[in-house]
Amino acid sequence: MSQRKLRVGMVGGGGPANFFGGPHRRAILMDNTAELTAGALRSNPEESIASAKDLHFTRGYGDWKGMVEAEAKLAIGDRIDYVTIVTPNDAHFGPADLAAAHGIGVLCEKPLTTTLDEARRLQKTVEATGTPFVVAYTYTGFPMVMLAKTLVADGAIGEVRKVEAWYPQGWLANNLEQSGQKQAAWRVNPLKAGASGCGGDIGTHAYEFVRFVAGVGATRVQARLKSFVAGRALDDDFTAFAELENGGIATIAASQITIGLQNDNGFRIAGTKGTLEWSITDHNNLKHYQGGQPLKIYRLGAEYDYFPASIKPYIRVPSGHPEGFHEALANLHLTLQLTIRTKLGEQVPTPFAHPGIADGVAGMAFIEAAVASSKAEGEWTKVG
Ligand SMILES: NC(=O)c1ccc[n+]([C@@H]2O[C@H](COP(=O)([O-])OP(=O)(O)OC[C@H]3O[C@@H](n4cnc5c(N)ncnc54)[C@H](O)[C@@H]3O)[C@@H](O)[C@H]2O)c1
């Protein structure tokens, strides 16, 4: 029997000037396994309903509270199976917590919340209700990044000693927020973005390379957050040095003032037996350096047997056909969908261990420690 399509609700992501709602909608629809059922897409109720209609959602709501409460009253199969939250950071906690309280799955954008306290409260709700939950650290959805995680866990590079993670951009090198550019305006506002601008927005992606791929979290950090653009309330440059749980070290460098750089993130993980390296600038290749050996390059392709069964369902085309950002985002939806289908009793592949609620909380703990360290002139600060 064919599987029914899962029903997805979306919070945020509407209106003409919106950025990341579009990629999520494309990701949700990519595999023809889910549909856009309910939307509370803007903060203004009339615009929210109009936007849901424009974007062909089956049901439009004036706000996320009304949406979650109304959907929760419907029978499973009619109601939304999960919500995708793609609002500015200050509007993550509310809908995520309410959906989780009703056992409705959540795919929440990063950073998880605006404070660690909120993140921990959300974690309590999610764990108490057993709600399927994924945090949208998009780059963890690239199959080559998933393969890197698997190789590290299987001991291919030995014990992890050092992780370098980077995420440079240049779009906030000038005072873009003054021009009314929406995405810039809320990202430099502490009330909307949280205690760190650059760190919360992209430093968290880089830190997730450390936790997700290398499999080790930070125990303490020294950090320097800086606002290069005059008058900006939040950092536009973020540099952290971390001590890791296993005694290793990590450097996490994110920047929004590196002119000319786009979203050129990546990582290098040095272990006792070798080094793995990946960058989005060459995202279909994963490099494995071994001393005295030719460089080994894993390449993307559904037919390659070096991809374990846990990753195969996440590769869509044979070798030579590039997959990229939208597929990576779709892979995070796929993991949430497989988790939900498993809960519904359907026979599906085991979902990959993509970032969940604990990873979102860890990202917030890292950011708060980095902010505190920077305020204390780079003092070592405990994470969490
Ligand atoms: N994972 C990634 O790679 C990635 C990339 C870009 C953005 N993001 C994250 O996505 C989120 C949104 O970022 P963006 O750049 O798309 O912002 P944006 O300003 O382009 O869009 C925000 C949307 O939320 C809506 N909105 C605001 N408050 C709302 C509310 N209370 N209820 C319903 N809708 C509301 C706005 O109308 C708008 O449609 C942020 O948390 C950001 O960090 C993640």
The ligand as an ORCA input file, in Angstrom:
! r2SCAN-3c Opt
* xyz 0 1
  N      19.288     26.724      8.045
  C      19.694     27.664      7.227
  O      20.568     27.390      6.398
  C      19.052     29.009      7.283
  C      19.182     29.912      6.224
  C      18.489     31.137      6.328
  C      17.718     31.427      7.435
  N      17.638     30.530      8.455
  C      16.814     30.787      9.645
  O      15.455     30.894      9.232
  C      14.740     31.818     10.050
  C      14.096     32.872      9.158
  O      15.123     33.595      8.490
  P      14.818     34.400      7.124
  O      16.110     34.905      6.642
  O      13.972     33.574      6.232
  O      13.960     35.610      7.693
  P      12.927     36.530      6.874
  O      12.900     37.842      7.581
  O      13.229     36.486      5.428
  O      11.549     35.786      7.069
  C      10.876     35.690      8.304
  C       9.429     35.305      8.023
  O       8.760     35.103      9.261
  C       7.498     35.799      9.230
  N       7.146     36.068     10.615
  C       7.747     36.909     11.501
  N       7.143     36.819     12.701
  C       6.158     35.905     12.586
  C       5.190     35.368     13.469
  N       5.120     35.762     14.752
  N       4.308     34.443     12.985
  C       4.361     34.040     11.691
  N       5.268     34.519     10.810
  C       6.152     35.438     11.247
  C       7.762     37.012      8.351
  O       6.566     37.551      7.824
  C       8.636     36.366      7.271
  O       7.831     35.723      6.314
  C      15.779     32.369     11.030
  O      15.699     31.689     12.252
  C      17.111     32.082     10.362
  O      18.168     31.919     11.294
  C      18.284     29.348      8.377
*
